[in-house]
C-alpha cells in the first residue's frame, strides 16, 4: 500500500477488498467513512 494514500483512500481500499472477499460491510463501512471524514475535517492525522 502506498504511503501517499489519505485516510479516506485507505479506508475505501480496505472496504473494496473486504467486499471483493464477500463481506457486505454496509453499517461498518459507512461508520468507517464517517470516521475518516471526521478525522480529516478535524485537521487530525493518523498514522497507520
C-alpha distance (Angstrom), angle and dihedral (degrees) to the residues before:
residue distance angle dihedral
X1 . . .
X2 3.76 . .
X3 3.79 117.7 .
X4 3.82 87.8 -140.7
X5 3.81 96.2 69.6
X6 3.77 117.2 110.4
X7 3.79 120.6 -129.3
X8 3.84 92.6 -101.1
X9 3.82 90.1 49.8
X10 3.79 91.5 49.4
X11 3.79 91.0 49.8
X12 3.81 92.1 49.1
X13 3.81 89.7 49.7
X14 3.81 90.7 49.2
X15 3.81 92.9 48.1
X16 3.81 92.6 46.9
X17 3.81 90.4 52.8
X18 3.81 92.8 47.5
X19 3.82 90.9 49.0
X20 3.80 90.0 48.6
X21 3.80 87.1 56.0
X22 3.80 90.4 54.1
X23 3.80 103.7 -95.5
X24 3.82 116.7 134.9
X25 3.83 98.7 -156.4
X26 3.80 95.4 176.8
X27 3.80 98.7 149.3
X28 3.80 97.7 29.3
X29 3.80 91.2 44.5
X30 3.78 91.2 53.0
X31 3.80 91.3 46.9
X32 3.81 91.9 51.5
X33 3.80 91.7 49.3
X34 3.83 90.8 49.7
X35 3.80 90.1 48.1
X36 3.80 90.8 52.3
X37 3.81 90.9 50.1
X38 3.80 90.3 49.5
X39 3.81 92.9 50.3
X40 3.80 92.8 47.9
X41 3.81 92.3 43.9
X42 3.80 91.2 50.4
X43 3.80 89.6 53.7
X44 3.78 92.9 -118.6
X45 3.77 128.0 142.3
X46 3.77 125.0 -148.3
X47 3.76 125.1 -161.9
X48 3.76 116.4 -140.0
